[in-house]
Amino acid sequence: MSKIGQRGIHYLQRLNSSSFTTVSASSIEKGQNRVIDASLTLIRERAKLKGELVRLLGGAKASTSLLGVPLGHNSSFLQGPAFAPPRIREAIWCGSTNSSTEEGKELKDPRVLTDVGDVPVQEIRDCGVDDDRLMNVISESVKLVMEEEPLRPLVLGGDHSISYPVIRAVSEKLGGPVDVLHLDAHPDIYDCFEGNKYSHASSFARIMEGGHARRLLQVGIRSINKEGREQGKRFGVEQYEMRTFSRDRDVLENLKLGEGVKGVYISIDVDCLDPAFAPGVSHIEPGGLSFRDVLNILHNLQGDVVGADVVEFNPQRDTVDGMTAMVAAKLVRELAAKISK
């Protein structure tokens, strides 16, 4: 666990060693469990409400439901992505554009998009809950959304470490692996970056180790070292680097995924985009995809999209007018249209 990830636990340890208070480990654990149970109850009841609404309206085989995971402490550089979910929601509904997607789906229709709120990550961590248990809470939250047919999760990060518990939950809930389309400047497949197995730079190593993905396609890669390539070979990852994008474009704009598995999961790190389009990210990496490149890949993808995430938007580095928030919001809008049917 990172030093920052241990903050809540250290606080409780200091409290326990205080001459004024003696707190037993069992009392702390019971309190933590109550907070976790309350957090899951809120997600469960909101998902039930939204699921019932969609079912009453009828006609939806799949409906997108937003779930925020405001987690930033597993970032190796800046932790601003923890503040992203409310900024993305604000941009989705800010009124500067209409509520239709490019392919004509109406976001104000609950059969296209609902929202079950956020996993209260900081509140849970403040109780001293470690990352092993926190990742389980995130997975359980995703499963609670999926229990309410026809809801499918579209997760707002947060740093990229959240993709591991989310994809794990989707795979476990569906009963098998999925194909994963991962758009990013980085492969995020280090074995254990800086000693943190849950680092945002190691999430896809955990996903592949767990057998949660059959195929992993990584697109937009332009910051990769020897370990990234070796790990890619180890797990059979299909890595499409930006230096060959002009050659690979036809393949990437005509993908067909998910056959023979439980569907397709899409993970979009906002830094897959060139910083000219999305400056509000922690790791600015020139030479990336254009926004239209990303939309062409998404719009033309053939496959049953069972879940998705948008991660690594950092509001603390965005422009004054919220340019990257609008970019992240449009990614969410178009993903919602892709999932819902």
C-alpha positions in Angstrom: 0.0 0.0 0.0 1.2 3.5 -0.7 2.1 5.9 2.2 -1.0 7.9 1.3 -3.1 4.8 1.3 -2.1 4.1 4.8 -3.1 7.5 6.1 -6.4 6.5 7.7 -4.9 3.4 9.3 -2.0 5.4 10.8 -4.5 7.8 12.2 -6.3 5.0 14.0 -3.0 3.5 15.2 -2.1 6.9 16.7 -5.5 7.1 18.3 -5.1 3.6 19.8 -1.7 4.5 21.3 -3.0 7.6 22.9 -3.1 7.8 26.6 -6.6 9.2 26.4 -8.2 6.4 24.3 -7.9 2.7 23.9 -9.6 1.3 20.8 -9.6 -2.4 20.1 -8.9 -3.8 16.7 -12.3 -5.5 16.7 -14.1 -2.2 17.5 -12.3 -0.5 14.6 -13.2 -3.3 12.2 -16.8 -3.3 13.3 -17.0 0.4 12.6 -15.3 0.0 9.2 -17.8 -2.7 8.3 -20.7 -0.4 9.3 -19.4 2.3 7.0 -18.9 -0.2 4.1 -22.4 -1.6 4.6 -23.9 1.8 4.6 -22.0 2.8 1.4 -23.1 -0.4 -0.4 -26.7 0.1 0.8 -26.9 3.5 -0.8 -25.6 2.2 -4.1 -27.9 -0.8 -3.9 -31.1 1.2 -3.2 -30.3 3.8 -5.9 -29.6 1.0 -8.4 -32.9 -0.7 -7.5 -34.8 2.6 -8.0 -33.2 3.3 -11.4 -33.6 -0.3 -12.5 -37.3 -0.3 -11.6 -37.8 2.9 -13.5 -36.1 1.6 -16.7 -38.1 -1.7 -16.5 -41.4 0.2 -16.0 -40.7 2.3 -19.1 -39.9 -0.8 -21.1 -38.2 -1.4 -24.4 -34.5 -1.4 -23.1 -32.3 -4.4 -23.5 -29.4 -2.6 -22.0 -29.3 0.8 -20.2 -26.2 2.7 -19.1 -25.9 3.7 -15.4 -23.2 6.0 -14.2 -21.2 5.1 -11.1 -18.6 7.5 -9.8 -15.4 6.2 -8.2 -13.5 9.3 -6.9 -10.2 7.6 -6.2 -6.8 9.3 -6.8 -4.4 7.9 -4.2 -3.0 5.2 -6.5 -1.7 7.7 -9.0 2.1 7.8 -9.2 2.1 11.6 -9.9 -0.9 13.8 -9.2 -4.1 12.8 -7.4 -6.5 15.3 -9.0 -8.5 12.5 -10.8 -10.3 12.0 -7.4 -12.2 15.2 -8.1 -13.3 14.3 -11.6 -16.7 12.6 -11.3 -18.7 15.7 -10.2 -17.0 17.8 -12.9 -17.9 15.3 -15.6 -21.5 15.2 -14.5 -21.6 19.0 -14.4 -20.3 19.1 -18.0 -22.8 16.5 -19.2 -25.7 18.5 -18.1 -24.3 22.1 -18.4 -26.6 23.2 -21.1 -24.0 24.3 -23.6 -25.1 21.5 -26.0 -28.2 19.5 -26.5 -28.8 16.1 -24.8 -28.6 14.0 -27.9 -25.6 11.8 -28.8 -24.1 11.9 -32.3 -26.0 8.8 -33.2 -29.3 10.3 -32.0 -29.9 8.8 -28.6 -31.5 11.0 -26.0 -29.6 11.2 -22.8 -32.6 12.4 -20.8 -34.3 9.1 -21.5 -33.6 6.9 -18.4 -33.5 3.9 -20.8 -30.3 5.5 -22.2 -28.7 7.0 -19.1 -29.3 6.9 -15.3 -26.9 7.6 -12.4 -26.5 5.7 -9.1 -24.1 8.2 -7.5 -20.6 7.7 -6.2 -18.7 5.1 -4.1 -17.7 7.2 -1.1 -14.0 6.4 -1.4 -12.6 9.0 0.8 -15.1 8.4 3.6 -14.2 4.7 3.5 -10.5 5.4 3.5 -10.8 7.9 6.4 -12.0 4.9 8.5 -8.7 3.1 7.9 -10.0 0.7 5.3 -7.0 -0.6 3.3 -6.9 -1.0 -0.5 -7.6 -4.7 -0.5 -11.0 -4.1 1.1 -11.6 -0.9 -0.9 -11.1 -2.7 -4.2 -13.7 -5.2 -3.0 -16.1 -2.4 -2.2 -15.7 -1.0 -5.7 -16.3 -4.5 -7.2 -19.4 -5.0 -5.1 -20.8 -1.6 -6.1 -20.4 -2.5 -9.7 -22.2 -5.9 -9.2 -25.0 -4.1 -7.4 -25.6 -2.0 -10.5 -25.5 -5.1 -12.7 -28.0 -7.0 -10.6 -30.7 -4.5 -11.7 -31.4 -5.6 -15.3 -31.0 -4.0 -17.7 -28.5 -1.6 -16.1 -24.9 -1.7 -17.3 -22.1 0.2 -15.5 -20.3 3.2 -17.0 -17.8 4.2 -14.3 -16.4 7.7 -13.8 -12.9 7.8 -12.4 -10.7 8.4 -10.6 -7.3 7.2 -11.6 -6.8 4.1 -13.7 -6.4 1.7 -10.7 -10.3 1.5 -10.6 -10.4 -0.4 -13.9 -9.1 -3.6 -12.1 -11.9 -3.9 -9.6 -14.5 -2.8 -12.1 -13.5 -5.3 -14.9 -13.1 -8.0 -12.3 -16.7 -7.4 -11.1 -18.0 -7.4 -14.7 -16.2 -10.6 -15.5 -17.3 -12.3 -12.3 -20.9 -11.2 -12.6 -21.2 -12.4 -16.2 -19.4 -15.6 -15.4 -16.4 -15.3 -17.7 -13.8 -13.1 -19.4 -14.6 -10.2 -21.6 -12.6 -8.5 -24.4 -11.2 -5.2 -23.4 -10.6 -2.2 -25.6 -8.2 0.1 -23.7 -7.4 3.6 -25.0 -4.4 5.2 -23.3 -1.0 6.8 -23.7 0.4 4.2 -21.4 0.0 0.4 -21.2 -0.6 0.4 -17.4 0.8 -3.1 -17.2 3.7 -2.8 -14.8 3.9 -5.8 -12.5 3.9 -3.7 -9.3 4.8 -0.1 -10.0 6.7 1.6 -7.2 5.8 -1.3 -4.9 2.1 -0.7 -5.2 0.2 -3.7 -6.7 -2.9 -1.4 -7.1 -1.0 1.4 -8.8 -2.8 3.0 -11.8 0.2 1.9 -13.8 -0.4 -1.8 -12.9 -4.1 -2.2 -13.3 -4.0 -4.2 -16.5 -1.4 -6.6 -15.1 -4.0 -7.4 -12.3 -6.8 -7.8 -14.9 -4.8 -10.2 -17.1 -3.4 -12.2 -14.1 -7.0 -12.7 -12.9 -8.2 -14.1 -16.2 -10.8 -11.4 -16.5 -10.0 -10.5 -20.1 -9.5 -12.8 -23.1 -8.2 -10.2 -25.5 -6.7 -6.8 -24.4 -6.3 -4.3 -27.1 -4.3 -1.2 -26.1 -4.6 1.8 -28.5 -2.9 5.2 -28.4 0.2 4.0 -26.7 3.2 6.4 -26.9 4.9 6.1 -23.5 6.1 2.5 -23.1 9.3 1.0 -21.9 11.0 -2.4 -22.0 8.9 -3.7 -19.1 5.7 -2.5 -20.8 6.5 -4.4 -23.9 7.7 -7.5 -22.1 4.5 -7.6 -20.0 2.5 -7.1 -23.1 4.1 -10.2 -24.7 3.7 -12.1 -21.4 -0.1 -11.6 -21.4 -0.6 -11.7 -25.2 -1.7 -8.0 -25.3 -2.3 -6.4 -28.7 -0.5 -3.1 -28.4 -1.1 -0.4 -31.0 1.4 2.4 -30.7 0.9 5.8 -32.0 4.0 5.6 -34.1 2.2 3.1 -36.3 -1.3 4.6 -36.0 -1.6 5.7 -39.7 -0.9 2.1 -40.7 -3.2 0.6 -38.1 -6.1 3.0 -38.6 -8.2 0.7 -40.9 -8.0 -2.2 -38.4 -8.8 0.0 -35.4 -11.8 1.7 -37.0 -13.3 -1.7 -37.9 -12.9 -3.8 -34.8 -15.2 -6.7 -34.0 -14.9 -7.9 -30.4 -16.6 -10.0 -27.9 -17.5 -13.1 -29.9 -17.1 -16.3 -27.8 -16.8 -14.3 -24.5 -19.2 -12.3 -22.3 -19.0 -9.1 -24.2 -16.8 -6.0 -24.6 -15.5 -3.6 -22.0 -14.1 -0.2 -23.0 -11.6 1.7 -20.8 -10.7 5.2 -21.8 -7.9 7.1 -20.2 -8.4 10.7 -21.2 -4.7 11.0 -21.9 -5.1 8.7 -24.9 -6.0 12.0 -26.6 -3.3 14.5 -27.7 -3.1 17.2 -25.0 -4.2 19.7 -27.7 -7.7 18.1 -27.2 -7.4 17.3 -23.5 -4.9 19.3 -21.5 -6.5 18.4 -18.1 -4.7 15.2 -17.4 -1.9 14.3 -14.9 0.5 12.8 -17.5 0.7 15.1 -20.5 2.0 13.1 -23.4 2.1 14.8 -26.9 1.5 12.9 -30.1 -1.8 11.3 -29.2 -5.2 10.5 -30.8 -7.5 13.2 -32.0 -11.0 13.2 -30.5 -12.5 12.2 -33.9 -10.0 9.3 -34.0 -11.4 8.0 -30.7 -15.1 8.5 -31.8 -14.4 6.7 -35.1 -13.0 3.7 -33.2 -16.0 3.7 -30.8 -18.7 4.3 -33.3 -17.5 1.6 -35.7 -16.8 -1.0 -33.0 -18.9 -4.2 -33.4 -19.7 -6.0 -30.2 -21.9 -6.1 -27.1 -20.5 -3.4 -24.8 -21.2 -4.6 -21.2 -19.4 -1.9 -19.3 -17.0 1.0 -19.6 -15.0 3.6 -17.7 -13.6 7.1 -18.3 -10.6 7.8 -16.1 -7.6 10.1 -15.4 -9.3 13.4 -16.1 -7.6 15.8 -13.7 -9.7 18.9 -13.0 -6.8 20.5 -11.2 -5.0 20.8 -14.6 -7.9 21.7 -16.8 -8.3 25.0 -18.5 -10.3 27.8 -16.9 -13.3 27.1 -19.1 -13.3 23.4 -18.4 -12.3 22.2 -21.8 -11.2 18.7 -20.7 -14.3 18.3 -18.6 -16.4 18.8 -21.7 -14.2 16.3 -23.6 -14.6 13.7 -20.8 -18.4 14.4 -20.8 -18.7 13.8 -24.5 -16.8 10.5 -24.2 -19.3 9.5 -21.5 -22.2 10.5 -23.7 -21.0 8.5 -26.7 -20.2 5.5 -24.5 -23.6 5.6 -23.0 -25.1 5.5 -26.5 -22.8 2.5 -27.4 -23.9 0.5 -24.3 -27.6 1.3 -24.4 -29.9 -0.5 -26.7 
